Amino acid sequence: MPEADSETGGDGDTNSDPAGGGSNGPSGQTPPEVELGLYQINVRVQGTDDDDLDAVEETARGLVEHLVEQAKQLEDEPDGRGLG
């Protein structure tokens, strides 16, 4: 799986300032947010005020990896609902 770039224009984007403005927590800081895209899979993970960007990015990458593995599994062995 390609590594996500932390710069715009790569296979994924890492944002510490969400485009939607987000809500600022009690500390006045915007919670970290990561959005990754890989082909037709898009994942957005927003942390809490206590989370750092690295932890949120790791969670987003883990979720993308899980989704890719699930897609591979469905491709090899379609489920009973005909997904594959």
Summary of the structure (lengths in Angstrom):
residues: 84
radius of gyration: 15.3
end to end distance: 19.6
largest distance: 48.7
contacts: 201
relative contact order: 0.16
helix: 29%
strand: 18%
